[in-house]
Amino acid sequence: MKKKPTPAVTIEKRGLNRKEAAAYIGLSETKFAELVRRDMMPQPKAVGRRRIYDRREIDEAFDNFPTESQMVLEGFRNDGEIAERYPHLDAAQQSLDLE
């Protein structure tokens, strides 16, 4: 009598090495390391000699990144020339500030 094959168990890793963490959010390792240095991505956990990034912390940090439109509108606060050239976007930023 043949044995039934055991179904494969897939476990999503919570801890990621730097290469996996960078790939997880779609960045190069170099860019990911830069964001870690700038405290825009979480510091790794020390597990013996290994450095492991927590997927949940990466998700939280990534969720806090601005959208492209937020970055553009933020530029209006710092660059009067841009605001002068595109007053409709500056007005949109001001209405967002009022909310």
Secondary structure, DSSP 8 states (H G I E B T S, - for coil): -------------SEE-HHHHHHHTT--HHHHHHHHHTTSS---EEETTEEEEEHHHHHHHHHTS--HHHHHHHHHHH-HHHHHH-HHHHHHHHHHHH-
